[in-house]
Amino acid sequence: MATLQKIRNQAGVLVAVIIGLALLAFILGDMLRSGSSLLRGKQMEIAEIAGKSIDYKEFQQKLDELTEIYKMNSGTNSVDQKMLEQLREQTWQNMVRNYVMSDIYKDLGIGVSSDELFDMVQGNNISPIIQQLFRDPQTGQVNRSAILQFLKHLETNGTSQQKAYWLFMEKQIVSQRKYTKYNDLVAKGLYITTAEAKQDVAHKNHKVDINYVAQTYASVPDSAVPVSDAEMQRYYNNHQKLYQQDATRRIEYVVFPVVPSASDKQSAHKWIENIKSDFANANDDVAFVNVNSDVPFDDSFYKKDELSPELGDFAFSEKVGDIYGPYKDGDSWKLAKIEKFENLPDSVRARHILIRVTSQADAQKAQSLADSLKTVIEKGGNFATLAEKYSQDPGSANNGGDLGWFRRGTMVKAFNDAAFSSKVNEISEVKTQYGIHLLQVTKRGKTAPNVQLAIISRKVEPSSQTYQSVYSIASKFAGENQTQEAFNKAVASEGLDKRYATIKEDQQNIKGLKDARILVRSAFSNSEVGKLIVSYEGTPIFDLGDNFVIAVLTGIQEKGIAPFSAVKDRVELAVRKEQKGNYLAKEMEGKSNLVALAAALNVDEKQARNLTFNSYSIPGAGVEPAVIGTATTLGLHDVSTPVKGNNGVYMVEVTNVKEGADTDVAGDKVQMMMSLSYRANTQAFETLKKEADIVDNRSKFY
């Protein structure tokens, strides 16, 4: 019975354990499936600021919002990579400020009421943001009626996009106002005493002339100051803050470039040969070029000397419709067909009225104004008077819109084409990235024959077969050489060009490689020292532009204080400099005659004039604050003890003392206060950022 009871007790415990494990597995499984686990939360954490976790989704939402605002402002539908990086950085800075400052604002009671916001939008204290949006370019004043008109339109007929834009602007106004209030509070809490101002004036007034003797650290051979490991370790322990380091990765890599094969070159040439007859028979050359060429139709006209000698000879000796080629131009095969001839001037004199378009909301208003002005001018209105009143080009408006003489190609293309194809006194309406122009050519220079060519261009590019062939070579290399040792042996045996790079976590590019961000991210996330770097898709082959890249991780440096072994050489230099300073100081100690000291040391005695406590450097010596501080506190004809500076050890004698006559303590106090307030605006926030212990994980996502 005892044995049976024991079995029952043990079975009960066993069953309880099994049930407990099953429940734990069920709970963990559910958490993982639902995506609500702590693990997943950390995986999606893009940052931590002041103990608060910021999710990737939140950051991306803010980025998307800012991107849409940028598109509306710029009137574009897409954002290039460079601008996207700038928008990401701006989003980050906005979020850092909001998270760092939100609790500060709450603790200090800083806020913006609805009445205050109203006042900043359309009251007596217009926000700088609103001023920028609604400033009249002619008067430089805020157009209050335009603000009211916009808000009325927004309320009655505003689109969801316009309302979102305005809401974003209001948030920016409130955020800026809170930050200004905080900075004002900090600035008002700072004070310069009269005693401080008096001391500063005294420092500025007190000027000294000196003679000095210097012995540079380089003059002492290293053998004269042996440095022990114990001394270096002690120095390192006492100065660890000097050895802070960023996280980096060291990589070695080889590039397998994808270049056109002989077959690819032959194929491009054959294609251009085959299309020649169709091009010759085409009725609409513009459409034919735009459909078939790698480069769209260019409607520019050229003089003979602006073309290559061969193409120029052909174009100006043949007739419209004749074709030249195929001919090689760079990495492309081309056909050129004579489109038309015209006698065009080399230069023109013109004037214009510019109506700027800064957003889609401005476009309709600008177009209406341009149409009205064109009608007035065509009915006899004075162009110069209207330009002075309405043109938003400050460089020409005061001259009645006159741009003077300019040569072909000096203006943006649309403006250039209109100017050189217009008749004298004809009014043309031209749209450029600057806005809408009303253009009038007033004089034309001497004309000369010009030709317009329709050009079919076929770039010689690697085929998919070539890409596959190079990829196979790279794949074979990666498959057979997955360790650093094997990688190096294969590089040597195959005669490959091995490259090196030390990369930072937030680095976007690697010199010589296009779109290398994925390689940088993978080096920090999916790699082990001594092995090939593997992408997030699990492949060691990185497709970067026209290159396949295979890289091996050779070293890791984590963020923080560098270990002694990594900075030993730097520590040794610092300790040796310190020892040399002691050596030189001992050699110069007790000397009071600088002329004799200079002779004994076989150096020149030098001079410096008009040094003050605020001086930045010493002529002939460089930036030496310790020497300047010593010199300006000595009395007339006093000789200093040895002073250890940045570049060597110095002894100084004051040869002349001059006292200035500045007694404006009050003015100096104002200047010092302004400087202190200016510093407070940046340093207070930077201090709060440091205290917030920001963890930036953006590099894991972008």
Helices and strands as residue ranges (DSSP letters): H 2-34, H 38-43, E 45-49, E 52-55, H 56-74, H 81-108, H 114-122, H 128-133, H 144-157, H 160-188, H 194-205, E 206-216, G 217-219, G 222-224, H 229-238, G 240-243, E 244-245, E 248-257, H 262-281, H 285-292, E 301-302, G 304-306, H 309-315, E 323-329, E 332-345, E 347-356, H 360-378, H 383-390, H 394-397, E 402-407, H 413-421, E 427-432, E 435-444, E 447-459, H 464-480, H 484-494, E 499-504, H 517-525, E 542-544, E 547-557, E 560-561, H 564-588, H 594-601, E 606-611, H 625-631, E 643-644, E 648-659, H 665-691, E 695-696, G 698-700
